Amino acid sequence: MKRLALLLALVSLPLLAQEPAKKSIPACFAPDTMAVLRIDAAQLMEQPLFQEVLTLKVGDIQTFFQNIRNATGVDLGAIKQVWIGVQKKDHVAMVIKGNFDMQAIQNLMLNIGTAQVVQRPGVPFAVSLPEDNKPGQFNLAALLDAETIVFGKPELADAFLAAYLGNGNGLPAASAARANALLESKALVTGVLLNLPAEETRKNPWMTLFTYAEIEASLTDPDVVLKVALGLRKPEMREPLAKAVEGIRDTYKLLDEDLRRLGPIPSMLLEGATLQPDAERLVVQVSIPQEVAERLIRQKMGMP
């Protein structure tokens, strides 16, 4: 009997030592997610220009973060990361990571007159919230713990919750691998375009040349560095495409001013584009001085 007990203990020891599988946020978005975006909110909050945007209450960025505060009661300073999964236009799921006061958030949501508490398996607290100016449409806000809030279209938020809690599939393996690569990013904003709707590729057949796209915006003093990487359906297309990009860039630089029809931002991006070495992808990088980027953003947003 003692030998049997010892044998059972030895067999069960590795099982007891195993930790529950950790779920990856980007891989848990709905299977048909078109794009995944990661915003380093902590880094963004440190930027004087962004603080000014919040103070002046202008622009889409300010509206985006203000909507988070209004819908969830989250203090913007407590947000560390924002993950966004886009299925199509206006159909998104958002995961907010940070350090939150769970009780304060619950109290605020319960004080929203139109909020309705709903039950979700494995979720401590969730509410359904009607969308402003969109009768009959709702969003789901789910508070998982003191660090994680899920918000968005109910079907997309539910798909995320199911995958995150072990009851759903999330992204297909290839898409999940590309989305998981964002976890290691130190950039201000980074994202991956996983696929395009069929109607888009029908209108623009040339898009079928590419399998996916990655974009990254980093602050590297004294520059803002933008990088775009395009996965190619046929890796051998890289060299001719690189030559085409270089040819367009160099030709545009030689055009007379009256023939340059691009705006100041597209023109600057095109003229400053450099191609990075990569065996299978087309990787384009542009560096813009931060003071120039800030001036262009101010002009674009109508700021003084």
TINUDO-868361 format. One record per residue: x, y, z of N, C-alpha, C in turn. Coordinates in steps of 0.02 Angstrom, whole numbers, padded with zeros to 5 digits, always signed. Example, Ala and Ser with C-alpha at 12.3 -4.5 7.8 and 13.67 -1.06 7.14 Angstrom:
+00660-00284+00390+00615-00225+00390+00660-00165+00390 +00642-00112+00354+00684-00053+00357+00645+00002+00394 
! end
This chain:
+00042-00061+00000+00000+00000+00000+00043+00063+00000 +00098+00061+00041+00141+00120+00043+00174+00132-00025 +00193+00077-00058+00223+00083-00125+00174+00113-00174 +00110+00092-00169+00059+00118-00214+00048+00193-00202 +00047+00212-00139+00038+00283-00122+00096+00325-00148 +00157+00297-00140+00216+00333-00163+00214+00340-00239 +00194+00287-00273+00190+00288-00346+00140+00340-00370 +00082+00342-00339+00031+00391-00357+00055+00462-00345 +00092+00472-00290+00118+00538-00274+00168+00560-00327 +00212+00514-00348+00261+00531-00399+00230+00547-00466 +00177+00509-00483+00143+00520-00547+00105+00586-00547 +00074+00603-00490+00033+00663-00487+00073+00726-00477 +00136+00720-00454+00176+00780-00439+00184+00826-00499 +00202+00801-00559+00208+00846-00617+00143+00880-00635 +00087+00845-00624+00022+00875-00640+00006+00931-00592 +00023+00921-00528+00010+00974-00479+00055+01034-00491 +00113+01022-00518+00160+01078-00529+00142+01120-00590 +00101+01092-00635+00084+01130-00695+00039+01189-00678 +00054+01247-00707+00011+01306-00698-00043+01306-00752 -00100+01337-00737-00152+01342-00788-00125+01380-00849 -00146+01360-00908-00122+01393-00970-00141+01466-00969 -00092+01509-00983-00105+01580-00985-00132+01600-01053 -00184+01642-01054-00216+01662-01116-00184+01726-01142 -00174+01727-01206-00145+01786-01239-00201+01831-01263 -00199+01894-01245-00252+01941-01264-00260+01945-01340 -00207+01959-01378-00218+01968-01450-00244+01905-01485 -00227+01846-01461-00249+01785-01493-00321+01767-01478 -00352+01802-01430-00420+01785-01409-00474+01825-01444 -00456+01869-01489-00508+01905-01527-00544+01857-01573 -00605+01877-01595-00647+01833-01635-00611+01807-01696 -00626+01745-01719-00590+01714-01775-00589+01756-01839 -00642+01795-01851-00644+01834-01913-00620+01906-01904 -00581+01918-01852-00553+01984-01840-00508+02005-01898 -00519+02066-01923-00482+02091-01980-00414+02120-01960 -00412+02155-01903-00351+02188-01882-00347+02190-01806 -00287+02189-01780-00274+02195-01708-00226+02254-01697 -00244+02297-01650-00205+02358-01637-00187+02360-01562 -00126+02380-01548-00104+02388-01478-00080+02460-01469 -00107+02493-01417-00086+02561-01400-00053+02559-01331 +00008+02584-01328+00043+02590-01263+00017+02654-01230 -00037+02647-01193-00071+02705-01164-00027+02741-01113 +00012+02702-01074+00056+02733-01024+00106+02779-01058 +00135+02756-01113+00183+02796-01151+00149+02857-01183 +00088+02846-01208+00051+02900-01240+00034+02955-01191 +00014+02935-01130-00006+02984-01079+00051+03030-01059 +00113+03007-01069+00171+03047-01050+00186+03103-01100 +00156+03100-01159+00173+03148-01211+00137+03215-01199 +00174+03270-01195+00142+03336-01183+00088+03352-01234 +00099+03334-01297+00049+03349-01348-00017+03313-01333 -00014+03250-01311-00075+03214-01296-00111+03245-01236 -00073+03265-01185-00103+03299-01128-00139+03363-01150 -00109+03397-01198-00141+03458-01224-00204+03441-01262 -00202+03386-01300-00262+03364-01337-00319+03351-01289 -00305+03317-01233-00357+03303-01184-00384+03367-01152 -00340+03415-01141-00361+03478-01111-00406+03518-01158 -00387+03520-01222-00425+03559-01270-00487+03522-01295 -00490+03457-01282-00547+03417-01303-00559+03422-01378 -00507+03406-01416-00514+03406-01489-00488+03340-01517 -00515+03322-01574-00488+03266-01612-00515+03198-01592 -00504+03150-01636-00529+03082-01627-00496+03046-01569 -00431+03060-01556-00396+03027-01501-00428+03045-01435 -00441+03110-01426-00471+03133-01363-00540+03101-01355 -00579+03099-01409-00645+03069-01406-00642+02996-01388 -00593+02960-01418-00585+02889-01405-00574+02876-01331 -00525+02910-01300-00511+02898-01230-00566+02925-01184 -00598+02979-01205-00654+03006-01165-00712+02957-01164 -00724+02923-01220-00777+02873-01223-00763+02815-01176 -00699+02796-01171-00680+02743-01124-00697+02765-01053 -00680+02826-01036-00694+02851-00968-00769+02853-00955 -00807+02879-01002-00879+02886-00992-00915+02818-00987 -00892+02770-01027-00927+02705-01029-00907+02659-00973 -00845+02664-00949-00820+02616-00900-00803+02647-00832 -00797+02713-00829-00778+02745-00767-00704+02739-00751 -00665+02718-00801-00593+02708-00790-00556+02774-00793 -00515+02787-00743-00471+02845-00744-00419+02834-00798 -00412+02882-00843-00366+02873-00899-00294+02861-00876 -00276+02891-00820-00208+02882-00794-00194+02811-00771 -00248+02771-00761-00239+02702-00738-00229+02653-00795 -00240+02676-00857-00235+02632-00915-00162+02623-00935 -00142+02561-00946-00074+02546-00968-00072+02526-01042 -00119+02485-01063-00122+02463-01133-00195+02461-01155 -00204+02473-01220-00270+02463-01251-00260+02418-01311 -00297+02362-01312-00297+02316-01369-00363+02322-01405 -00361+02326-01471-00422+02333-01511-00423+02280-01565 -00478+02243-01568-00489+02195-01621-00544+02220-01666 -00528+02230-01730-00576+02258-01778-00602+02204-01824 -00667+02193-01823-00698+02146-01870-00714+02181-01936 -00743+02240-01930-00757+02284-01987-00772+02352-01957 -00787+02400-01999-00798+02468-01975-00853+02469-01922 -00838+02501-01866-00885+02509-01810-00902+02443-01776 -00866+02390-01791-00876+02326-01756-00809+02306-01725 -00801+02325-01661-00737+02314-01627-00748+02285-01558 -00697+02253-01534-00692+02233-01463-00628+02264-01436 -00631+02288-01375-00574+02323-01345-00558+02291-01278 -00494+02282-01265-00471+02257-01200-00426+02310-01169 -00444+02332-01110-00407+02385-01076-00370+02354-01017 -00304+02364-01016-00262+02337-00963-00235+02395-00921 -00234+02385-00854-00209+02437-00810-00217+02418-00738 -00221+02467-00695-00232+02457-00624-00297+02493-00605 -00350+02454-00593-00416+02483-00585-00445+02470-00516 -00490+02515-00496-00529+02507-00435-00594+02473-00455 -00597+02407-00444-00654+02368-00468-00720+02392-00439 -00720+02406-00374-00782+02426-00341-00806+02494-00367 -00760+02541-00377-00779+02607-00403-00808+02602-00473 -00778+02559-00515-00802+02550-00583-00871+02519-00583 -00882+02468-00541-00948+02437-00537-01000+02487-00515 -00983+02528-00465-01031+02577-00439-01049+02627-00494 -01000+02649-00532-01014+02698-00585-01059+02668-00639 -01042+02606-00659-01083+02574-00711-01155+02564-00688 -01163+02546-00624-01230+02534-00598-01270+02599-00593 -01234+02655-00591-01268+02720-00587-01287+02748-00655 -01265+02713-00709-01286+02733-00775-01357+02707-00785 -01405+02753-00793-01475+02734-00795-01493+02683-00847 -01458+02683-00903-01475+02638-00959-01436+02573-00956 -01392+02565-00906-01352+02504-00901-01394+02447-00873 -01383+02387-00898-01418+02328-00874-01367+02274-00858 -01367+02251-00795-01321+02199-00775-01339+02134-00812 -01288+02101-00839-01298+02038-00875-01250+01986-00846 -01267+01924-00856-01226+01869-00830-01183+01839-00887 -01120+01829-00872-01075+01795-00918-01035+01744-00878 -01034+01681-00900-00998+01629-00863-00924+01647-00852 -00903+01643-00790-00833+01656-00773-00815+01730-00769 -00865+01775-00776-00852+01847-00775-00882+01876-00711 -00842+01908-00668-00868+01935-00605-00923+01988-00614 -00916+02030-00665-00964+02085-00672-00967+02106-00745 -01029+02113-00772-01038+02135-00841-01103+02173-00848 -01103+02223-00892-01164+02262-00904-01172+02272-00979 -01235+02281-00999-01252+02298-01068-01269+02372-01070 -01238+02408-01118-01246+02481-01122-01270+02500-01192 -01326+02536-01198-01348+02558-01265-01300+02609-01294 -01291+02607-01360-01247+02654-01394-01282+02721-01401 -01245+02775-01391-01273+02842-01400-01292+02853-01473 -01351+02881-01483-01376+02900-01550-01383+02841-01597 -01385+02779-01571-01394+02720-01612-01446+02675-01580 -01511+02691-01589-01564+02652-01556-01560+02578-01573 -01568+02537-01522-01568+02465-01532-01499+02433-01534 -01446+02472-01529-01379+02444-01530-01347+02450-01461 -01309+02399-01442-01282+02396-01374-01208+02377-01376 -01174+02392-01321-01107+02370-01308-01106+02330-01243 -01057+02287-01238-01048+02248-01177-00985+02270-01142 -00989+02283-01077-00930+02299-01037-00923+02245-00984 -00866+02212-00983-00854+02157-00936-00791+02170-00896 -00797+02168-00830-00741+02179-00785-00716+02111-00762 -00657+02090-00787-00631+02024-00771-00593+02022-00705 -00553+02074-00694-00515+02079-00631-00491+02151-00626 -00447+02163-00577-00423+02232-00564-00377+02257-00618 -00361+02215-00669-00315+02236-00721-00345+02231-00792 -00405+02203-00798-00430+02187-00865-00504+02204-00873 -00519+02246-00924-00587+02263-00941-00597+02248-01015 -00652+02217-01033-00669+02203-01103-00731+02245-01121 -00728+02276-01179-00783+02321-01199-00792+02317-01275 -00854+02319-01298-00866+02321-01369-00932+02289-01389 -00939+02276-01454-00998+02244-01481-01009+02177-01445 -01070+02162-01423-01081+02102-01382-01055+02038-01414 -01067+02029-01479-01045+01966-01510-00969+01960-01511 -00935+02017-01520-00862+02016-01522-00832+02011-01452 -00862+02047-01404-00839+02042-01335-00851+01972-01308 -00908+01942-01325-00923+01874-01302-00874+01823-01333 -00858+01834-01397-00809+01789-01430-00741+01793-01395 -00721+01854-01377-00658+01862-01342-00661+01828-01274 -00714+01840-01236-00720+01810-01169-00718+01734-01172 -00753+01706-01222-00755+01633-01229-00684+01605-01239 -00646+01637-01284-00578+01613-01298-00532+01625-01237 -00539+01683-01206-00496+01701-01150-00507+01655-01090 -00570+01634-01080-00587+01592-01024-00584+01517-01040 -00562+01501-01101-00553+01431-01118-00613+01397-01149 -00663+01436-01170-00723+01406-01199-00732+01422-01273 -00682+01452-01304-00687+01470-01374-00619+01463-01408 -00618+01477-01473-00557+01464-01512-00513+01525-01523 -00542+01584-01528-00501+01642-01543-00476+01642-01615 -00422+01677-01628-00395+01682-01696-00367+01616-01720 -00370+01604-01787-00336+01545-01815-00261+01548-01800 -00228+01491-01803-00158+01486-01780-00112+01536-01814 -00116+01543-01880-00070+01588-01915-00083+01661-01895 -00146+01680-01890-00163+01748-01870-00144+01760-01797 -00155+01710-01755-00138+01717-01684-00063+01728-01676 -00022+01693-01715+00051+01702-01710+00071+01773-01728 +00040+01801-01781+00057+01870-01800+00032+01920-01748 -00028+01908-01721-00054+01953-01670-00013+01949-01606 +00009+01889-01588+00049+01881-01527+00116+01916-01531 +00141+01927-01592+00204+01963-01600+00200+02034-01572 +00139+02062-01568+00131+02129-01542+00145+02133-01467 +00143+02076-01433+00156+02075-01361+00226+02099-01344 +00273+02089-01390+00343+02108-01377+00359+02179-01397 +00310+02214-01427+00324+02280-01454+00335+02332-01398 +00382+02376-01410+00394+02434-01365+00370+02498-01397 +00336+02493-01454+00315+02552-01492+00255+02586-01459 +00244+02648-01479+00187+02686-01454+00122+02654-01480 +00120+02640-01544+00063+02607-01576+00089+02554-01622 +00060+02496-01620+00078+02442-01666+00016+02402-01684 +00015+02375-01744-00044+02338-01764-00029+02291-01821 -00076+02246-01834-00069+02199-01889-00135+02192-01925 -00133+02199-01991-00191+02187-02033-00189+02114-02054 -00236+02075-02030-00235+02003-02041-00267+01982-02106 -00319+02018-02125-00354+02002-02188-00397+02061-02207 -00422+02060-02268-00467+02112-02292-00533+02080-02314 -00589+02117-02304-00653+02091-02327-00651+02078-02402 -00689+02029-02424-00690+02010-02495-00709+02069-02540 -00755+02112-02515-00776+02168-02557-00719+02217-02570 -00672+02222-02521-00615+02267-02530-00567+02239-02582 -00553+02175-02580-00508+02146-02628-00538+02144-02698 -00605+02139-02702-00637+02142-02767-00628+02211-02798 -00633+02264-02757-00624+02332-02782-00551+02348-02797 -00507+02316-02759-00434+02329-02767-00398+02262-02773 -00400+02231-02832-00370+02164-02840-00296+02162-02824 -00260+02219-02831-00188+02219-02817-00174+02202-02744 -00225+02212-02699-00214+02196-02629-00203+02122-02617 -00223+02080-02663-00214+02008-02656-00140+01989-02662 -00097+02036-02682-00025+02022-02684+00003+02013-02613 -00032+02041-02563-00007+02041-02495-00048+01996-02450 -00015+01963-02404-00050+01917-02358-00068+01950-02292 -00029+01999-02271-00043+02035-02209+00000+02098-02209 -00013+02141-02160+00026+02203-02153+00037+02218-02080 +00096+02240-02062+00112+02261-01994+00131+02335-01996 +00109+02372-01946+00126+02443-01943+00149+02459-01872 +00197+02504-01867+00225+02521-01802+00245+02594-01801 +00227+02629-01748+00247+02699-01738+00283+02704-01671 +00346+02726-01673+00388+02730-01613+00415+02800-01604 +00426+02819-01541+00459+02881-01526+00532+02866-01509 +00576+02885-01554+00648+02874-01545+00682+02942-01551 +00694+02972-01493+00719+03041-01491+00778+03050-01540 +00776+03099-01585+00726+03153-01589+00673+03140-01643 +00662+03078-01663+00618+03065-01720+00556+03024-01700 +00507+03027-01745+00452+02980-01745+00468+02931-01802 +00470+02867-01786+00488+02817-01835+00427+02775-01853 +00409+02775-01916+00353+02736-01941+00380+02678-01983 +00355+02619-01970+00377+02560-02007+00317+02520-02030 +00317+02501-02094+00264+02460-02122+00297+02399-02154 +00273+02340-02135+00298+02277-02164+00240+02242-02198 +00250+02223-02261+00198+02190-02301+00219+02118-02315 +00178+02071-02294+00189+02001-02311+00170+01989-02383 +00212+01956-02420+00201+01946-02492+00176+01875-02507 +00126+01871-02551+00101+01805-02569+00155+01764-02604 +00198+01798-02642+00255+01765-02673+00318+01804-02652 +00361+01774-02611+00421+01809-02587+00464+01837-02643 +00463+01805-02701+00505+01829-02757+00482+01897-02784 +00423+01920-02762+00399+01985-02783+00434+02042-02747 +00472+02027-02695+00501+02080-02654+00546+02126-02694 +00593+02097-02733+00641+02139-02769+00607+02186-02819 +00563+02162-02863+00531+02208-02910+00487+02260-02875 +00453+02241-02820+00413+02290-02784+00457+02342-02751 +00514+02320-02724+00560+02368-02692+00586+02418-02743 +00602+02394-02803+00626+02439-02855+00571+02488-02876 +00508+02463-02877+00453+02507-02896+00444+02563-02844 +00447+02545-02780+00440+02595-02727+00496+02646-02731 +00557+02622-02740+00615+02668-02744+00609+02713-02806 +00584+02685-02861+00576+02725-02922+00525+02780-02913 +00468+02764-02883+00416+02815-02870+00443+02868-02824 +00477+02848-02770+00504+02896-02722+00554+02943-02755 +00602+02915-02793+00654+02956-02823+00627+03002-02878 +00577+02977-02915+00547+03017-02967+00508+03076-02937 +00472+03062-02883+00432+03114-02850+00476+03171-02825 +00535+03154-02800+00581+03206-02776+00603+03253-02832 +00605+03227-02893+00629+03267-02950+00575+03309-02983 +00512+03297-02964+00457+03335-02995+00459+03408-02976 +00437+03451-03022+00428+03522-03006+00373+03530-02954 +00376+03584-02917+00327+03595-02863+00255+03592-02888 +00242+03619-02947+00173+03622-02971+00147+03553-02992 +00191+03503-02996+00170+03435-03013+00163+03390-02952 +00183+03414-02895+00176+03375-02834+00106+03384-02806 +00066+03333-02812-00005+03339-02793-00021+03310-02725 +00027+03278-02693+00014+03249-02627+00016+03304-02574 -00021+03292-02519-00020+03338-02463+00047+03336-02428 +00057+03381-02379+00123+03385-02346+00142+03321-02309 +00094+03288-02276+00111+03227-02239+00126+03169-02286 +00082+03152-02335+00099+03098-02383+00163+03113-02421 +00174+03176-02438+00235+03194-02475+00297+03180-02433 +00294+03200-02369+00351+03188-02324+00363+03114-02314 +00310+03075-02307+00317+03003-02297+00348+02970-02359 +00326+02991-02418+00353+02962-02479+00426+02980-02489 +00442+03043-02480+00511+03066-02492+00560+03036-02442 +00537+03024-02381+00583+02998-02330+00584+02923-02324 +00549+02888-02368+00544+02815-02363+00610+02781-02378 +00628+02733-02337+00686+02691-02350+00665+02618-02344 +00695+02575-02384+00678+02504-02384+00726+02466-02341 +00699+02425-02296+00740+02386-02251+00751+02315-02279 +00810+02287-02267+00823+02219-02293+00779+02168-02258 +00748+02125-02297+00706+02071-02272+00698+02020-02327 +00704+01957-02311+00705+01905-02363+00637+01895-02395 +00583+01902-02357+00517+01883-02383+00466+01938-02381 +00478+01991-02343+00429+02045-02336+00455+02108-02368 +00410+02154-02384+00428+02221-02406+00422+02266-02345 +00478+02293-02321+00479+02333-02260+00501+02404-02277 +00458+02451-02262+00471+02522-02277+00472+02560-02210 +00522+02603-02202+00529+02642-02140+00537+02716-02157 +00506+02757-02116+00512+02830-02124+00526+02861-02056 +00575+02905-02052+00590+02942-01990+00573+03015-02001 +00534+03043-01954+00514+03113-01957+00535+03147-01892 +00568+03205-01894+00584+03240-01832+00521+03251-01790 +00525+03241-01725+00466+03246-01682+00435+03316-01686 +00476+03367-01691+00448+03435-01694+00408+03446-01758 +00431+03415-01813+00394+03420-01876+00329+03381-01871 +00332+03320-01843+00272+03280-01835+00221+03315-01791 +00244+03346-01738+00198+03382-01693+00165+03441-01729 +00204+03476-01769+00176+03533-01806+00122+03510-01855 +00135+03454-01889+00087+03428-01937+00024+03404-01902 +00032+03372-01843-00026+03349-01805-00068+03408-01782 -00035+03461-01760-00072+03520-01738-00112+03550-01795 -00082+03553-01854-00117+03580-01912-00177+03536-01929 -00166+03471-01928-00219+03423-01946-00278+03428-01898 -00264+03438-01834-00317+03439-01783-00343+03508-01769 -00316+03560-01803-00339+03627-01793-00319+03656-01725 -00261+03635-01700-00236+03658-01636-00190+03718-01646 -00185+03763-01597-00140+03820-01602-00067+03799-01600 
! end
